[in-house]
Amino acid sequence: MYSTYRGLQYDCVQETNPLFGERPSVSKMFFVKASVLYPIMTTEMQQPVMNRQDMRDVNTLMTIVVLNNRHVENKSKRCNKL
């Protein structure tokens, strides 16, 4: 959420996730992410331990998201800050 928020500080950046809209507030991002992730986390917590592949998959996905957000933020430095 932090890297998304930082990118959205520029007029040429828009959120591409259709669940959020083009310029979501921090509270909206938190609410949507919590609503989606809570059932997943609750199910995962019922298992005593995540296996290595599951952990790798989660870390890979989140790394890709953060790297993409950083890339967009770096390109946006040429735009106007809101």
N, C-alpha and C positions, 0 to 999 in steps of 0.2 A: 504494500500500500504506500509506503514511503516513497519508493522510486516512482510510482505512478503519480502521486501527489506532486512531486518535484517537477516532473515533465509537464503536468497540466498547468504549471505556472506561466507557460508561454502560449501566445495566441495561435501559433501554428500547430499545436499539439492537441489531439482529441483522443479520448478513450475509444478503443475499438471493440471492447467487450459489449455486446448488445444488452446485457443485463444492467449495465451501469448508465448508459446514455453517454453523450459526448463530453460532458463536463460534470462528473459526479462530485459531490461533496465528500469529505472524509467520512462523515457519519454514514452516508449512503453506502460507500465502499465497505465500511466496517460491517454494517447491517447485512448486506448481501453476502459478503464473504463468510460471516458468522453463520448465517442461515444455511448456506450451502455446506460449509465445512463441519458444522457441529454434528450432523448425523454420521458423517464419514469418520470423524474422530471418535465418536462414541462407539461405533462398531469396531474400529481398530483397537480401542482400549480394552475391549472384551478379550482380545487375544493377548496372551501374556507377553509376547515379544514379536516385534516386526521382523520378518526375515530380511536378509541382506538385499535381495532383489527389490522388495517393496521399498526399502529405505533408499536404495539407489535410484529407483524410478521417481520417487517424490523429490529427492535432491536434484536430479537432472531436470525435471520439469520446472522447479522453482528457480534453478540457475538460469535456464533459458529465458524465463519471464524477466528476471532481474537484468540480465545482460541486454535483452531487447529494450527494456525501459531505459537503461543507461545509454544505449545507442541513440534512441530517440531524443533523450534529454541532451546529449552532446550535440546532435544536429540542430536542436532547437535554439541553441545559444545565439544563432544568427537572427532569431525572431524577436518580437517584442515581448517583454515580460509584462504580465498582467498585474 
